[in-house]
Amino acid sequence: MADTLAAALPGLTLDRTSDVPLHAQLAQALRTAILTGQASPGTRLPATRNLAAELGLGRNTVADAYDQLTAEGYLEARVGSGTRVASIAPDAFLATGASSDKADTAPPPPLSRRGDALAAAIRPVPPPPGRFGYAFQPGIPAFDAFPYASWTRLAARAAKNMKAVGDYSHPEGQPELRAAIAAHVKLARGVVCEPDQIIITAGAQAGLDLAARLLVDPGDNAWIEDPGYAGARGALIGAGATLVPVPVDEEGMDIAAARKLRKRPRLIYVTPSHQFPLGVTMSLPRRLDLLDLADDADAWVIEDDYDSEYRYQGRPLSSLQGLDGGRRVLYVGTFSKTFFPSLRIGYLIVPAAHAQAFRNAIRNTGHSAPGLPQLALAAFLEGGHYEAHARRMRKLYDSRRLAVLAALEELAPRTLTPQVREAGMQMPALLRSNRNDQAIAADLAKDGIAAGSLSRYTLDDKNLRQGLLLGFAAVEERHISPAMHQLVSHLNGS
């Protein structure tokens, strides 16, 4: 660049209709010329006044572009010799590649093997609400019945106390919320813990990921239910564990079948109160057998208690963690199923001996939850709003569950066999034919019906079941019958 940019920037034009400021466009054009070698190190740039006149710009616009590139290290301003291209541009190591054809075709470095495996462990993104609302999307609570007025009032009150949560003091969670959760789970779930054993995380998935990182080393065997929760599978893959799928029967994880695999576990992941996705409850003999096995193998157990509040016959069952006394069982809980998924607050209850290690670790992982909603949630729990809301939802969900069951029995007696459960927010229904449930679910999704496919949750083909997972919690009763008619019409091919 001597007195004109014509050689270095042939045909330079600036788009005056663009949202990108003119000085930014000019800076990018100059940056590209430098990186591709069109403007070599030491080349003198025109004076800002001259370039502004040549391009029809204001002098300040050119000066701003020069200042930006000088700050980034692409240009050097020398007293008495003007502005020149820097001798060593900050991206000089890219210049050779940028000036060659391979810049557009050379792939980036590969991911790690764990990265490839984690990316391949796909959890499907459900479609947005269709004409029948959230029919029949698993795991979604009743947005239409949430106590928004109470929550908004408590959230506004918490916002006035912003200074209490404005720093990095409690990455493991706000003390108020940890104390409220400890009081709740002791009473409702028979959990054995103190507040300092509770780690608040950005959702249950973050809790699973944090636990997996701290409990297993790459190559360790992790027993998981099959079919089972895909999120746990992803967390364990991310930690480098070797997944060992264990079949599930009417009493939960089949411990006898697991013993025959002869793969000593380092960690066992279970959903004993309400198995996902089959909905069975682990029997007491099976729970005791699991704890004995974990003791013999010196293995950790992760108990995922994702929706235990919703049991329609009798009280919620006591936790596996309570049976163990909190020695080797970590308890995972979430508020996504009682509030709304975007709240992103879950929690881990860890053995007292390792509580400090988990508090230290969460500072390095970014799994902490925002403080402000934690204060609002603590007030919701302490004020009795949570228990009242859970009671209302149990009655509402039971009504919707029975409505789905009645619709299935009326409309699909020859195509689907519902697996009647006394808990949860979704109902598995087995296909009576050999049709592919994933293809059926994909077809239904195009019509706004977000039923899950049971086979998607299976790792070992020996444990495969073809069926649909029908979420009923978020479906208003007026939508259940027409949505079921639509579902059945897809099954019948009409």
Residue pairs with C-beta under 8 A, 6 or more apart in sequence:
1 7
1 8
1 39
1 43
1 44
1 45
1 46
1 85
2 44
3 46
3 50
4 46
4 54
5 12
5 46
5 51
5 54
7 38
8 33
8 38
8 39
8 43
9 29
9 30
9 33
9 38
12 29
12 55
14 22
14 25
14 26
14 29
14 55
14 57
15 25
16 22
18 25
22 57
22 61
23 61
23 62
23 64
23 65
23 68
24 65
24 68
26 55
26 57
26 61
26 62
26 65
27 64
27 65
27 68
27 69
30 39
30 45
30 65
30 69
30 74
30 75
31 69
31 72
31 74
32 38
33 39
34 69
34 74
34 85
34 89
35 89
35 91
35 94
35 95
35 98
36 95
36 98
36 99
37 95
37 99
39 85
40 85
41 85
41 86
41 87
41 88
41 89
42 84
42 85
42 87
43 84
43 85
44 81
44 82
44 83
44 84
45 51
45 66
45 75
45 82
45 83
45 84
45 85
46 54
47 82
48 59
48 62
48 63
48 66
49 59
51 57
51 62
52 58
52 59
52 61
52 62
55 62
66 75
66 77
66 83
69 75
70 76
70 77
70 83
72 90
73 86
73 89
73 90
74 85
74 86
74 89
74 90
75 83
75 84
75 85
75 86
76 83
76 84
76 85
76 86
76 87
77 83
78 84
89 95
91 98
97 103
97 106
110 116
111 119
114 218
114 237
114 238
114 240
117 237
118 234
118 237
118 238
121 230
121 233
121 234
121 237
123 230
123 231
123 234
124 456
126 137
126 445
126 450
127 445
127 448
127 450
129 448
130 447
130 448
130 449
130 450
131 448
132 448
132 449
132 475
132 479
132 482
132 483
132 486
133 474
133 475
133 476
133 479
134 140
134 143
134 450
134 471
134 474
134 475
135 448
135 449
135 450
135 471
135 474
135 475
135 479
135 480
135 483
136 404
136 426
136 449
136 450
136 451
136 468
136 469
136 470
136 471
136 472
136 475
136 483
136 487
137 450
137 451
137 452
137 471
137 474
138 277
138 425
138 426
138 451
138 452
138 469
138 470
138 471
139 336
139 337
139 341
139 425
139 426
139 471
140 341
140 425
140 471
140 473
140 474
141 336
141 337
141 338
141 339
141 340
141 393
141 425
141 473
141 474
142 393
142 396
142 397
142 400
142 473
142 474
143 340
143 474
144 474
144 476
145 392
145 393
145 396
146 339
146 340
146 389
147 385
147 389
150 380
150 385
151 339
151 376
151 380
151 385
154 376
154 379
154 380
154 383
154 385
155 372
155 373
155 376
157 376
157 379
158 372
158 373
158 375
158 376
158 379
159 372
161 375
162 372
164 174
164 371
164 375
165 174
165 370
165 371
165 372
165 374
165 375
166 371
170 371
171 359
171 362
171 363
171 368
172 178
172 198
172 199
172 200
172 358
172 359
172 362
172 368
173 198
173 199
173 200
173 347
173 368
173 369
173 374
174 200
174 371
174 374
174 375
174 378
175 195
176 374
176 375
176 378
176 379
176 382
177 200
177 374
177 375
177 377
177 378
177 381
178 195
178 196
178 198
178 200
178 347
179 195
179 378
180 377
180 378
180 381
180 382
181 195
181 198
181 333
181 347
181 381
182 193
182 194
182 195
182 197
182 198
183 381
184 381
184 386
185 191
185 193
185 319
185 331
185 333
185 349
186 192
186 193
188 309
188 316
189 305
189 308
189 316
189 318
189 319
189 322
189 331
190 318
190 319
190 322
191 319
191 321
191 322
191 326
191 331
191 349
192 321
192 322
192 325
192 326
193 321
193 326
193 331
193 349
194 352
196 352
196 355
197 326
197 349
197 350
197 351
197 352
197 355
198 347
198 348
198 349
199 207
199 210
199 347
199 348
199 349
199 350
199 355
199 358
199 359
199 362
200 345
200 346
200 347
200 368
200 369
200 374
201 207
201 210
201 345
201 346
201 347
201 348
201 362
201 367
201 368
201 369
202 344
202 345
202 346
202 367
202 368
202 369
202 370
203 334
203 336
203 341
203 344
203 345
203 346
203 369
204 231
204 304
204 306
204 332
204 333
204 334
204 336
204 346
205 231
205 234
205 235
205 346
206 346
206 367
206 369
207 332
207 334
207 346
207 347
207 348
207 367
208 231
208 232
208 235
208 302
208 304
208 332
209 235
209 238
209 239
209 365
209 367
210 348
210 358
210 361
210 362
210 365
210 367
211 235
211 302
211 330
211 332
211 348
211 350
212 222
212 235
212 236
212 238
212 239
212 241
212 267
213 238
213 239
213 361
213 365
214 354
214 357
214 358
214 361
215 239
215 266
215 267
215 300
215 302
215 330
216 222
216 236
216 239
216 240
216 241
216 266
216 267
216 300
217 240
217 266
218 239
218 240
218 241
219 240
219 241
219 242
220 240
220 241
220 242
220 266
220 267
221 241
221 242
221 244
221 263
221 264
221 265
221 266
221 267
222 236
222 241
222 242
222 243
222 244
222 265
222 266
222 267
222 268
222 269
223 244
223 246
223 253
223 258
223 263
223 265
223 267
223 268
223 269
224 232
224 233
224 236
224 243
224 244
224 245
224 246
224 268
224 269
224 459
225 245
225 246
225 248
225 252
225 253
225 269
225 270
225 271
225 275
225 276
226 245
226 246
226 247
226 248
226 458
226 459
226 460
226 463
227 248
227 277
227 278
227 454
227 455
227 457
227 458
227 459
227 463
227 465
228 245
228 248
228 269
228 271
228 275
228 276
228 277
228 457
228 459
229 269
229 271
229 276
229 277
229 304
229 306
229 457
230 456
230 457
232 269
232 302
232 304
233 243
233 459
236 243
236 267
236 269
237 243
241 266
241 267
243 459
244 258
244 261
244 263
244 265
245 458
245 459
245 460
245 463
246 253
246 254
246 255
246 257
246 258
246 261
247 253
247 254
247 257
247 460
247 462
247 463
248 254
248 275
248 278
248 280
248 463
249 280
250 280
251 280
251 282
251 283
251 285
251 286
252 270
252 272
252 275
252 280
252 281
252 282
252 283
252 286
252 287
253 268
253 270
253 272
253 275
253 282
253 286
253 290
255 286
255 289
255 290
255 293
256 289
258 265
258 293
259 293
264 297
264 299
265 293
265 294
265 297
265 299
266 297
266 299
266 300
267 299
267 300
267 301
267 302
268 290
268 293
268 294
268 299
268 300
268 301
268 302
269 301
269 302
269 304
270 282
270 290
270 301
270 302
270 303
270 304
270 320
271 303
271 304
271 305
271 306
272 281
272 282
272 287
272 290
272 303
272 317
272 320
273 281
273 282
273 305
273 308
273 311
273 316
273 317
273 319
273 423
274 280
274 281
274 306
274 307
274 308
274 310
274 311
274 421
274 423
274 424
275 281
275 282
276 304
276 306
276 457
277 426
277 428
277 452
277 454
277 457
277 469
278 419
278 428
278 454
278 465
279 419
279 421
279 423
279 424
279 426
279 427
279 428
280 421
281 317
281 423
282 290
282 320
287 320
287 323
288 323
290 301
290 320
291 301
291 320
291 323
291 324
291 329
293 299
294 300
294 301
294 328
294 329
295 328
299 328
300 328
300 329
300 330
301 320
301 324
301 328
301 329
301 330
302 329
302 330
302 332
303 319
303 320
303 321
303 329
303 330
303 331
303 332
304 332
305 319
305 331
305 332
305 333
306 332
306 333
306 334
306 337
307 337
307 423
307 424
307 425
308 316
308 317
308 319
308 423
309 316
309 337
309 338
309 390
309 393
309 394
310 337
310 390
310 393
310 394
310 397
310 423
310 424
310 425
310 473
311 317
311 394
311 422
311 423
312 394
312 397
312 398
312 401
312 422
312 423
313 422
319 329
319 331
320 329
320 331
321 329
321 330
321 331
321 349
323 329
326 349
326 351
326 352
327 351
328 351
330 348
330 349
330 350
330 351
331 348
331 349
332 346
332 347
332 348
332 349
333 346
333 347
333 349
334 345
334 346
334 347
335 343
335 345
335 346
335 377
336 343
336 344
336 345
336 346
337 425
338 386
338 389
338 390
338 393
339 345
339 377
343 373
343 377
344 369
344 370
345 369
345 373
345 374
345 377
346 369
348 358
350 358
362 368
380 386
393 473
397 425
397 472
397 473
399 477
400 472
400 473
400 475
400 477
400 480
401 427
401 472
403 472
403 477
403 480
403 481
404 427
404 470
404 472
404 475
404 480
404 484
405 418
405 420
405 427
407 480
407 481
407 484
408 416
408 418
408 429
408 470
408 484
409 418
411 484
411 485
411 488
412 429
412 484
412 487
412 488
412 491
414 432
415 431
415 432
415 433
415 488
415 491
415 492
416 429
416 430
416 431
416 432
416 467
416 468
416 491
417 429
417 430
417 432
417 467
418 427
418 428
418 429
419 427
419 428
419 429
419 430
420 427
421 427
421 428
425 471
425 472
425 473
426 452
426 469
426 470
426 471
426 472
426 473
427 469
427 470
427 472
428 454
428 465
428 467
428 468
428 469
428 470
429 467
429 468
429 469
429 470
430 454
430 465
430 466
430 467
431 437
431 440
431 466
431 467
431 468
434 466
435 466
436 455
436 466
437 453
437 454
437 455
437 456
437 466
437 467
437 468
438 453
438 455
438 456
440 451
440 453
440 468
440 490
440 491
441 451
441 452
441 453
441 456
441 468
443 490
444 450
444 451
444 487
444 490
447 486
447 490
449 483
449 486
449 487
449 490
450 471
451 468
451 469
451 470
451 471
451 487
452 468
452 469
452 470
452 471
453 467
453 468
453 469
454 465
454 466
454 467
454 468
454 469
455 464
455 465
455 466
455 467
458 464
458 465
468 487
472 480
475 483
